[in-house]
């Protein structure tokens, strides 16, 4: 088949209130080359710092998200996007009062083994 329509993304189990729906990637399609995920981060959500071994492109579709990248703080709002290069020390959060909805594309695909999250 020359295409794959995704109508049942893999919902990643979380304990922090964040919705993660992987449309393509290791968990959903066994594709190690790329992952595409739709996410919704609730107000007050954050992750620990990490140093991923993949590039991550993020497009914010609603709300805004805070990126702390190698000592810089960058707010990305709806309609804006950002690329975080592999090897950057980054922390993602939503310290704002509204949900943040966004899409992430990782090259190669996101993997818990290559995200390199720091202990909190």
Buried (B, 14 or more C-beta within 10 A) or exposed (E): EEEEEEEEBBEBEEEEEBBBBBBBBBBBBEBEEBBBBBBBBEEEBBBEBBBBBBBBBBBBBEBBBBBBBEEEEEEBEBEBEBEBEBEBBBBBBBEBEEBBBBBBBBBBBBBEEBBEEEEE
